[in-house]
Amino acid sequence: MRQKIFTLEKSYREGARKLQEAGVPDAKLDAWYLLEHVTGVSRAYYLGHPDQEMDEDQEEKYQELIARRQQRIPLQHLTGEQYFMGYPFFVNEHVLIPRQDTEILVEEASKYLKPGMRLLDVCTGSGCILLSLLKLFPEVAGTGCDISDQALKVAKENAKRLDVPGVCLVHSDLFSEITGNYDMIVSNPPYIPTEEIEKLQAEVRLFDPMIALDGKADGLYFYRKIIKESTRYLRLGGRLLFEIGHDQGKAVAGLMEEAGYSQIMVKKDLAGLDRVVMGMYNKE
């Protein structure tokens, strides 16, 4: 028998209190997003009907999700969704959660893409970079590759969700299964130095896939490999664009210059930190 009646407001306040006590960042915001996810109510409806009673199933589901968020399970793993470039991407524990910083990479790549070009996304994960670019440029031929079969399943689901039918998704250890030449290669590879991973917030350290975080000893392992191998797959005049850690711009730019790239630029994110390195390949 139901012992306690919860209204929308009481449920939200109780959820926010529990998350705050657990030390969850943005506790009030997360409590709201979970309430919205469970009930489907908008902020405007909530403000107009705070005393509306939640049904028992909704109440139980909400309290269950609050308890899981208290364990620092990422909000996006609980809702199964994260918006990126304005598109709703499905996410789970097998892929990195798309982050706003990565939108800088999409914005920079979009300055150079043209209809008819061929685009390759290395370490595609959820497919957020590749699929966002293909939504912007539907006449571009896009391929994404990843070493994780589980990540590719997520990317395929997102291609279906976003109605990008022509995308090619390949199980590949970097370029091992890639053929042909491309006008542009983009990548957000693992770039966290191994010893730094333990210092990350719990949501990342405990729940993001380690294979997508660990950039080996100095964080540059995958940049070295991708830069070295990319020249066999880029057409002359083609461009390579990376997301980078805030302190990796100079090092990655130097690696690209050594490999024959020119017009190398480092772009900053909204916080003023280095976020993207790009260059054009022109070495015969």
N, C-alpha and C positions, 0 to 999 in steps of 0.2 A: 504493500500500500504506500502511496506517495506521502512522504512525511513533511516535505518542505516545498513551498511554492516559490518559484523564482520568476520575477519579471525580467524583461530585457535589461533594465537598468541595474537591478540587483545582481544578475548574472555577470554583467560586464564589470561592475565594481568589484565583485568577489574575484573574478578572473584577474583583473589588473592588480589587485592586492597580492594575490598569490605569486604572480610573476615578479612583482617588485620585491617581495620578500626573498625570492629565489635569486635575485640579482640579475634578472634578464634585462638586457639593454632594450630600451624603447618598450617597456612593459605595457604601458597604457595603449600604445599603438598596436602592439601584437595582440593584446586582449581584444581590441576592437576588430582587427582583421579576422580573428578566429570566430568571433560572434557573427560577423558578416558572412563568413564562409559557411557556418552551420545553419543560420536562419535565412540568409538571403536578403535581409533587410538593408536598406540604404541608410546612410547617415541622416538624411532628411526625415525618413520615416521614423527612425529611432528617436530623434529629437521631438517628434510630434506625438509619439506613442511609447514613452519610456516605461509605462506601467503595464504594457501588454504582457500577458503571461506566456512563457515558453512552454511548449508541450514537453512531456516527460522524455521522449526520445532525443529531442534537441538539447535539453538540459544535460542529459547524460553524456551525449556526444561532446558538448562544449566542455564539460568538466574533464572529460578524458583527454581532449586536446590540450587543455590548460596544463594538466598533469604532465603530459609529454613535453610541452614547451618548457616546463620547470626543469626538466632533465637536459635542457639546452639543445634538444632536437630542433633544427632550423625551422622557422615558420614555414618556409617554402616546401619543406618535406612533408609538413602536416597538411598543407592546402593542395600540394601537387602542382603549384603554378608560380611562375615569376614573369612579370612583364619586362620586356627588353625591346628597345626601339619602338615601343607602342604595341608590341605583339605579345599575346599570352603564350608563354612556353611551358610545356610540361617538364617537370624536373623530378628527380628522385635521388636516392643515395648513390647512384652510379655516375653522376655528372656533377661538375661544378655548377653552383647556382649562378646564373648570369648576373653580372654586376654592372652598375651604371658606368663605371670607369671604362668598361670594354666598349661602350658605345662610341668612344673616341676613335677606336680602330675602325669601326664600321663607317663612321663619318669621313675619316681620311681616305679609306679605300674607295668610297663612293665618288670621290673627286676625280678618280682616274679610270673607273670602269666605263665601258661603252658597250652598246648592243653588239652582239656577235663575239665578244671576248670569251675566253675560257678562264675560269677561276677555280683555284684549288685551296681548300681550307685544311691545314694539317693540324691534327689534334682537335677535331671538330667538336667532340663532347656532345652537348645538347643540340648542336647545330645552330646556335643562336646567331653567330657571326655570319655563317654561310647563308642561312635561310633569310636573315634580314636583308642581306645584300641582294639575294634573288627576288625578294618581294619588291625591292626598289628597282631592280634591273631584270625583269622577267625574260629578256632576250639574251641574257648571259648564260652560258653553259657552266653549271656548277658541279664540282665534285668535293666531297668531304671524306676524310679518312681518319681512322682512329684505331688504336691497338685493342680497345675494349669493345667486345661484342655487346655488352650491356649498354654502353654509351651509344652505340650505333642504333640499338633498338629505340632508345629515347629520341635520337635524331630522326629516325624514320617516323615515329609517332608525331613529332613536331612538323615534319614535312607534310604529313597527312592533315594535321590540324590547320596548318596555315595555307593549305592548298598550293603546295609547290611540287607538282607531280614529276617534273623532269629531273630532279636532283639525283645525282649518283653518289651513293654512300659505300665506301670500300673499307673492309677490314685490312689494315696495313700498319706495319711498324714503321712509322714515318713514311718514307718513299718506297718501301720494299715491294709493294704491289701496285705502284703507280706507273702508268705509261703515258706517253705523249708529252706535249708541250703546252704551257699555259702562259697567259698574258699577265696573270697576277697570282701570287701565292700569299695567303694570309695565315697567321697562326697566333694562338694564345697558348703557348706550350707551358709545361710545368716549369716554374722559375723560382720557387722558394728554396733557398739553401737548406740542406737537410737539417742542420742544427737549429735553424730558425723556426722550424715547424712546431716544436713544442711550445713556442712563445705565442702562437696564434690564439685567438679567442676560441673557446670551446666548440662553438658551432662549426668552425672551420676545421680545427684540429681533430675533432672526434668524429665528424660526420661527412666531411668532404672526402672523396676518394683520394687516397694517398698517391695513387699513380698519376693523378692530375695536379698534384701540388709539388712533388719532390723534384727539384731541379739539380739534384746531386750536390756535391760539396760546396761549390761556389754559386750555384743557381744558374750557371751558364751552359750546362751540359747540352741541353736540347737546342739552344741557339747555335752552338758550334756545329752540331750535326746537321741541322736544317739548313744553315747558311752554306755549309760545304756541299751538301747534296743538291740544294735548290738550283744551282747553276746548270744542272743537266736537264732540268724540267722547265726552266723559264726561257721564253723567246727573248732574243736581243731587244732591249727596250722594255722588257717586262719588269714588273715591280714586285718587291717583297716587303710585306708589312708585318710587324710584330707588336703584340702587347708586351710590355716589359714591367719589371719592378721599378720603383721610384729611383733607385740608385744604380740602375743597370744601363742607362742610356749611352754613356761614353764607351763602355765595354762592348756592347752589342754593335754600336756604330763602327767601332774599330774592327770588329770581326767582319762586318759587311764590306768595309773598305778593302781589307786584305783579300777578300774573295772576288774583287772586281766590280763592286757596286759603286755607283756614283750618285750625285744629287741626294746624298744621305741627309735626312732631317730627323730631328727628335721633336715630338709634339707633347705638350703638357695637358694634363686633365684639368677639371674645373677647380681642383684644389691647388693648382700651380705646380704639380709634381710631374716629372717625366713619365709618360704613359705609353707612347707609341714611337717606334723607330721604323723608318721606311727608306728604301733606296731603289734605284733603277739599275738593272744589270745591262752592262754594255761591253763586257770584255770578250773579245773574239777567242 
